[in-house]
Amino acid sequence: MKPMKCDILISGASIAGPTLAYWLSRYGFRAIVVERTPALRAGLGGHAVDLLGPAVDVAEWMGILPQVMAARTGTDVISIERPGRSPVVVDVGRAVTGIASRHVEIMRGELTSIMYEATRDDVEYVFGDSIRTLDDDGDRVAVTFEHGPARDVDLVVGADGLHSNVRRLTFGDESRFRHYLGGYLGVYTLPNYLGLDGRMVMHHSPGKFVAMYPVRQTGAARALFLFRRAEELHYDHRDIEQQKRLLRQAFAEDGWEAPRILAELDEAPDLYFDSISQIRMESWSRGRVTLVGDAGYCPAPAVGGGTAVAVLGAYVLAGELRAAGGDHTTAFPIYEQQLRRLVARTRALAPTMMKTLIPRSRRQVWATTQAMRVLPHLPATVQRGLSSFVRAPARALASVDMNRYGAAKAASEEPTAQ
Ligand SMILES: Cc1cc2nc3c(=O)[nH]c(=O)nc-3n(C[C@H](O)[C@H](O)[C@H](O)COP(=O)(O)OP(=O)(O)OC[C@H]3O[C@@H](n4cnc5c(N)ncnc54)[C@H](O)[C@@H]3O)c2cc1C
């Protein structure tokens, strides 16, 4: 496709960034992606994420669905462990039937790698750098970097996650937009000492959740800890040992496999520890700068389904830029309008998911376990009607008008403007 005279700089090469870069270059824009890490955050570390419903369609239209399917985690069953009693076993496929017609679980790094491979020939990637300053003079954006030479670009998009750099530079400090939902998460790699195969085991107690799932490609496993805490913790984000201590303290009293899983924390090479927070902004565009994915509307890690939202957000943004011939004054407001319902609905979803995953009381633990036992066995339509746990995400995913962008035809069409 003939290139448009429009250079778009994207900060962040995880999910939203490469998805956006793919569609922009397919629509004839010149996309440049700058990523802070020295190399792609590829591979099988990180955590499992979900592509659901229309986000799977987007992957299919990108031509990457076969690779995505081949790389899926293969976690077919969730086993809710109840010491002294038999576990409640939930078939994952059946559990998400009411939420979306299609679902793929994949390690985030795997998805990033697949998206990178699909874009690397058409998109300029710069690793190991970060935007230092942005100066939008109305006509162009002058950008300086921590390391590389300065550039002038037409538009800048922050796809740099919950702690977005572009958001900070454009809208101000994260504290204005980050809303703490009352919990923390920790995730790390450990040996698959339980010999799990296609099965996630989890245990919840009032205010706590522990899970372990296998990463079939490596033979190792991942531990996921979630816990409630009314007040925010104060800790050094670079001090991993301190974060390990905080996690150990939070689960010091816990039974089931928690002590054994925590014992592996000493050797864990890759602990990720963060608050369960969401980003709330009235508008996520200013001048020639906008945000996509977690940077603009993170629904909360681990409890909000942010991956599907990031993919859909990137797809919609690219589609609106194409429809407006690169005119951001038209495209950005429509992008926000198109996404507003999805963002609002997923935002509302996170507290419900927290209630399900990290029940507050013994009674809630019991009620959640019973719901998980029954729900997957009901027909999808009944599921959607009965449970807010299922109904809310289904409504959220259905709120984007996917027909608007005509993805299937896009490859053969010329850009609409120069
Ligand atoms: C433990 C955990 C479990 C999760 N589980 C799920 C799940 O089960 N299902 C689900 O759908 N979602 C889940 N999520 C959420 C999901 O990972 C995110 O919603 C999704 O990755 C958002 O994609 P993104 O591209 O917007 O941002 P991110 O994936 O956060 O990527 C941001 C990118 O920007 C880069 N970056 C950061 N700062 C800079 C900078 N200054 N300059 C350049 N680049 C920068 C980062 O290195 C990264 O590559 C989970 C998240 C966590 C942490």
The ligand as an SDF file (V2000), in Angstrom:
LIG
                    3D

 53 58  0  0  0  0  0  0  0  0999 V2000
    0.1960  -10.4360   36.5780 C   0  0  0  0  0  0  0  0  0  0  0  0
   -0.7060   -9.9900   35.4700 C   0  0  0  0  0  0  0  0  0  0  0  0
   -1.6870  -10.8480   35.0350 C   0  0  0  0  0  0  0  0  0  0  0  0
   -2.5210  -10.4690   33.9940 C   0  0  0  0  0  0  0  0  0  0  0  0
   -3.4600  -11.3400   33.5760 N   0  0  0  0  0  0  0  0  0  0  0  0
   -4.2400  -11.0200   32.5390 C   0  0  0  0  0  0  0  0  0  0  0  0
   -5.2010  -11.9440   32.0550 C   0  0  0  0  0  0  0  0  0  0  0  0
   -5.3430  -13.0490   32.5810 O   0  0  0  0  0  0  0  0  0  0  0  0
   -5.9520  -11.5870   30.9940 N   0  0  0  0  0  0  0  0  0  0  0  0
   -5.7960  -10.3750   30.3780 C   0  0  0  0  0  0  0  0  0  0  0  0
   -6.4730  -10.1010   29.3840 O   0  0  0  0  0  0  0  0  0  0  0  0
   -4.9360   -9.4680   30.8220 N   0  0  0  0  0  0  0  0  0  0  0  0
   -4.1460   -9.7460   31.8940 C   0  0  0  0  0  0  0  0  0  0  0  0
   -3.2510   -8.8420   32.3550 N   0  0  0  0  0  0  0  0  0  0  0  0
   -3.2290   -7.5000   31.7530 C   0  0  0  0  0  0  0  0  0  0  0  0
   -2.4580   -7.4370   30.4440 C   0  0  0  0  0  0  0  0  0  0  0  0
   -1.1380   -7.8950   30.6140 O   0  0  0  0  0  0  0  0  0  0  0  0
   -2.4640   -5.9890   29.9490 C   0  0  0  0  0  0  0  0  0  0  0  0
   -3.7750   -5.4720   29.9470 O   0  0  0  0  0  0  0  0  0  0  0  0
   -1.9000   -5.8860   28.5520 C   0  0  0  0  0  0  0  0  0  0  0  0
   -0.5860   -6.4070   28.5190 O   0  0  0  0  0  0  0  0  0  0  0  0
   -1.9020   -4.4290   28.1020 C   0  0  0  0  0  0  0  0  0  0  0  0
   -1.1210   -4.2870   26.9570 O   0  0  0  0  0  0  0  0  0  0  0  0
   -0.4330   -2.8940   26.6370 P   0  0  0  0  0  0  0  0  0  0  0  0
    0.3270   -3.1100   25.3780 O   0  0  0  0  0  0  0  0  0  0  0  0
   -1.4220   -1.8010   26.6910 O   0  0  0  0  0  0  0  0  0  0  0  0
    0.5710   -2.6010   27.8520 O   0  0  0  0  0  0  0  0  0  0  0  0
    1.7550   -3.4860   28.4460 P   0  0  0  0  0  0  0  0  0  0  0  0
    1.5730   -4.9160   28.1220 O   0  0  0  0  0  0  0  0  0  0  0  0
    1.9190   -3.0940   29.8650 O   0  0  0  0  0  0  0  0  0  0  0  0
    3.0330   -2.9880   27.6330 O   0  0  0  0  0  0  0  0  0  0  0  0
    3.6270   -1.7480   27.7920 C   0  0  0  0  0  0  0  0  0  0  0  0
    4.9350   -1.7500   27.0100 C   0  0  0  0  0  0  0  0  0  0  0  0
    5.5060   -0.4520   27.0860 O   0  0  0  0  0  0  0  0  0  0  0  0
    6.8660   -0.5750   27.4260 C   0  0  0  0  0  0  0  0  0  0  0  0
    7.2720    0.6510   28.0940 N   0  0  0  0  0  0  0  0  0  0  0  0
    7.0460    1.0220   29.3700 C   0  0  0  0  0  0  0  0  0  0  0  0
    7.5950    2.2310   29.5960 N   0  0  0  0  0  0  0  0  0  0  0  0
    8.1610    2.6160   28.4290 C   0  0  0  0  0  0  0  0  0  0  0  0
    8.8870    3.7710   28.0410 C   0  0  0  0  0  0  0  0  0  0  0  0
    9.1690    4.7470   28.8930 N   0  0  0  0  0  0  0  0  0  0  0  0
    9.3180    3.8570   26.7630 N   0  0  0  0  0  0  0  0  0  0  0  0
    9.0760    2.8560   25.8720 C   0  0  0  0  0  0  0  0  0  0  0  0
    8.4160    1.7170   26.1980 N   0  0  0  0  0  0  0  0  0  0  0  0
    7.9520    1.6280   27.4730 C   0  0  0  0  0  0  0  0  0  0  0  0
    6.9290   -1.7940   28.3260 C   0  0  0  0  0  0  0  0  0  0  0  0
    8.2400   -2.3220   28.4000 O   0  0  0  0  0  0  0  0  0  0  0  0
    5.9690   -2.7170   27.5910 C   0  0  0  0  0  0  0  0  0  0  0  0
    6.6120   -3.4120   26.5570 O   0  0  0  0  0  0  0  0  0  0  0  0
   -2.3930   -9.1790   33.3950 C   0  0  0  0  0  0  0  0  0  0  0  0
   -1.4040   -8.3080   33.8420 C   0  0  0  0  0  0  0  0  0  0  0  0
   -0.5670   -8.7010   34.8720 C   0  0  0  0  0  0  0  0  0  0  0  0
    0.5040   -7.7510   35.3360 C   0  0  0  0  0  0  0  0  0  0  0  0
  1  2  1  0
  2  3  1  0
  2 52  2  0
  3  4  2  0
  4  5  1  0
  4 50  1  0
  5  6  2  0
  6  7  1  0
  6 13  1  0
  7  8  2  0
  7  9  1  0
  9 10  1  0
 10 11  2  0
 10 12  1  0
 12 13  2  0
 13 14  1  0
 14 15  1  0
 14 50  1  0
 15 16  1  0
 16 17  1  0
 16 18  1  0
 18 19  1  0
 18 20  1  0
 20 21  1  0
 20 22  1  0
 22 23  1  0
 23 24  1  0
 24 25  2  0
 24 26  1  0
 24 27  1  0
 27 28  1  0
 28 29  2  0
 28 30  1  0
 28 31  1  0
 31 32  1  0
 32 33  1  0
 33 34  1  0
 33 48  1  0
 34 35  1  0
 35 36  1  0
 35 46  1  0
 36 37  1  0
 36 45  1  0
 37 38  2  0
 38 39  1  0
 39 40  1  0
 39 45  2  0
 40 41  1  0
 40 42  2  0
 42 43  1  0
 43 44  2  0
 44 45  1  0
 46 47  1  0
 46 48  1  0
 48 49  1  0
 50 51  2  0
 51 52  1  0
 52 53  1  0
M  END
$$$$
